[in-house]
C-alpha cells in the first residue's frame, strides 16, 4: 500500500496491517529491557519519562553527562480528538492510512511530535524518523551536563488523552572535542 504523509515531502511505503483498536490505544507493550537489547552500545537505561500530550514541559530526573551520547526512545500512542491517534511524531487515523505531520495538513504548519531540549536553549522538535507501525522512534544526542526536557508539540492539544513514554539510554561513546 502507498501512503501519503501530509506535511512531508514524498510518500512512505508501508506494509498493510490489521491492527485492532485495542492495540492502537494501548500502544506498544514492551519493557525497557526489550528496548535495550536493540540498542547495541546504548544499553544502560538511565530512566523513563512520561510525556503528557497537553504541551506541558517535563524534565528527566537525571543530568545527561557532558559529551556522552544518549539514545532517546519515544514510544506509545495516545488518543487525539480531531484525527484519532498520535505518537512521538505523527497523528493518524484508526486504519493508519491517513498520517499527518503538521497542523491542518499545512506544509508550513506547526509540526506534531515530542520536542527535546538538552542544552537549555529551548525545546526543538526532533526528526524521529519515518512513520513506524510499532510507534517506536529513536534519536541520539550528546549530553550537555543538564537535565533533558520534553514536551509534546501540538497546535490543538485540547481533546488529547493519554501520554507517551521516552526512555533514555546511556551509550558507550563520547562526543569528540572540536
VMD Tcl script that draws the C-alpha trace (Angstrom):
set ca {
  {0.00 0.00 0.00}
  {1.30 3.51 -0.77}
  {0.64 6.08 1.91}
  {0.82 9.82 1.53}
  {2.21 11.60 4.56}
  {0.84 15.13 4.78}
  {3.34 17.82 5.66}
  {6.40 15.92 4.50}
  {7.99 15.52 1.10}
  {7.16 12.36 -0.80}
  {5.48 9.14 0.21}
  {6.27 6.28 2.53}
  {5.91 2.65 1.64}
  {4.31 0.71 4.44}
  {3.05 -2.81 4.73}
  {-0.66 -3.28 5.04}
  {-1.66 -4.04 8.59}
  {-4.63 -5.26 10.52}
  {-4.13 -3.54 13.86}
  {-7.10 -3.73 16.17}
  {-8.29 -0.65 18.02}
  {-7.13 -2.01 21.38}
  {-3.52 -2.26 20.13}
  {-3.52 1.29 18.82}
  {-4.90 2.69 22.08}
  {-2.55 0.75 24.32}
  {0.46 1.30 22.08}
  {3.48 -0.93 22.09}
  {3.56 -3.04 25.25}
  {7.24 -3.79 25.77}
  {9.71 -3.44 28.59}
  {12.78 -1.28 28.82}
  {14.89 -4.45 28.70}
  {13.48 -5.29 25.27}
  {14.41 -1.82 24.04}
  {17.91 -2.12 25.48}
  {18.61 -5.34 23.59}
  {18.10 -3.46 20.31}
  {20.49 -0.62 21.12}
  {23.97 -2.08 20.57}
  {26.26 0.22 22.52}
  {23.39 2.14 24.18}
  {22.27 -0.49 26.65}
  {22.22 1.26 30.03}
  {18.71 2.52 30.82}
  {19.07 5.81 32.68}
  {15.36 6.45 33.17}
  {11.92 6.52 31.59}
  {9.95 9.76 31.40}
  {6.17 10.01 30.89}
  {5.36 12.82 28.43}
  {1.90 14.38 28.76}
  {0.29 15.24 25.41}
  {-1.06 18.59 26.64}
  {2.11 20.60 25.71}
  {3.35 20.84 29.35}
  {7.12 20.53 29.76}
  {8.58 17.68 31.83}
  {12.23 17.03 32.68}
  {14.38 13.99 33.28}
  {15.38 13.29 36.86}
  {18.98 12.71 35.81}
  {21.54 15.08 34.35}
  {22.87 13.95 30.94}
  {26.66 13.95 31.28}
  {28.53 16.38 29.05}
  {29.66 14.92 25.69}
  {28.30 11.45 26.48}
  {25.87 10.14 23.87}
  {22.38 9.06 24.85}
  {19.77 7.22 22.82}
  {16.33 8.73 23.35}
  {13.49 6.33 22.51}
  {9.96 7.68 22.11}
  {7.20 5.08 22.25}
  {3.47 4.65 22.54}
  {0.27 6.20 21.23}
  {-2.46 8.44 22.58}
  {-6.00 9.42 21.56}
  {-6.27 12.62 19.52}
  {-9.76 14.06 19.22}
  {-9.60 15.59 15.73}
  {-7.98 12.71 13.79}
  {-7.88 9.61 16.00}
  {-4.44 8.95 17.43}
  {-0.92 10.30 17.77}
  {2.60 9.07 18.59}
  {6.05 10.63 19.05}
  {5.97 12.40 15.67}
  {2.76 11.71 13.77}
  {-1.01 11.86 14.08}
  {-3.08 9.27 12.24}
  {-6.49 7.69 11.84}
  {-7.55 4.24 13.09}
  {-6.57 2.46 9.83}
  {-3.20 4.28 9.81}
  {-3.70 5.16 6.16}
  {-4.01 8.91 6.83}
  {-0.91 10.26 8.53}
  {-0.44 13.94 9.32}
  {2.82 15.57 10.41}
  {1.72 19.21 10.68}
  {-1.28 21.17 11.93}
  {-4.16 21.49 9.46}
  {-2.18 19.39 6.94}
  {-0.37 22.62 6.10}
  {3.23 22.15 4.85}
  {4.30 25.20 6.88}
  {2.05 24.46 9.88}
  {3.34 23.64 13.33}
  {4.79 20.09 13.29}
  {3.44 17.47 15.69}
  {5.69 15.48 17.99}
  {7.93 15.30 21.02}
  {10.26 18.28 21.32}
  {13.54 17.82 23.21}
  {15.89 20.26 24.96}
  {19.29 19.02 26.16}
  {21.28 22.27 26.14}
  {18.96 24.74 27.90}
  {18.33 26.77 24.73}
  {14.69 25.76 24.39}
  {12.94 22.71 23.05}
  {13.42 21.73 19.44}
  {11.25 19.29 17.57}
  {13.39 16.35 16.56}
  {13.06 14.30 13.39}
  {12.20 10.96 14.97}
  {12.22 9.13 11.60}
  {9.73 7.63 9.19}
  {6.27 6.55 10.31}
  {6.58 3.31 12.25}
  {3.63 0.94 12.74}
  {5.01 -0.01 16.18}
  {5.15 3.69 17.15}
  {8.72 3.45 18.45}
  {11.25 6.08 17.33}
  {14.78 6.90 18.45}
  {17.44 9.58 18.13}
  {20.89 10.05 19.66}
  {22.02 13.23 21.39}
  {25.11 14.31 23.29}
  {24.57 15.36 26.89}
  {25.34 18.92 27.98}
  {25.55 18.49 31.79}
  {21.86 19.33 32.10}
  {18.61 17.50 32.54}
  {16.71 16.79 29.33}
  {13.29 18.39 28.99}
  {10.46 17.28 26.76}
  {7.03 18.44 25.65}
  {4.52 17.31 23.06}
  {4.15 19.98 20.38}
  {0.61 20.35 19.05}
  {-1.42 23.30 17.78}
  {-4.61 21.77 19.19}
  {-3.90 19.71 22.32}
  {-7.47 20.06 23.63}
  {-9.03 16.61 23.47}
  {-5.71 14.73 23.58}
  {-5.96 11.81 26.03}
  {-3.07 9.77 27.39}
  {0.68 10.18 27.35}
  {3.81 8.95 25.61}
  {6.97 7.41 27.09}
  {10.57 8.36 26.48}
  {13.36 6.01 27.54}
  {16.86 7.45 27.95}
  {19.79 5.06 27.38}
  {23.42 5.90 28.03}
  {25.76 4.98 25.18}
  {29.35 3.75 25.44}
  {30.80 6.57 23.35}
  {31.54 10.26 23.78}
  {31.30 13.29 21.55}
  {34.65 14.32 20.15}
  {36.01 17.66 21.31}
  {36.33 20.10 18.41}
}
mol new
graphics top color blue
foreach p $ca { graphics top sphere $p radius 0.5 }
foreach p [lrange $ca 0 end-1] q [lrange $ca 1 end] { graphics top cylinder $p $q radius 0.2 }
display resetview
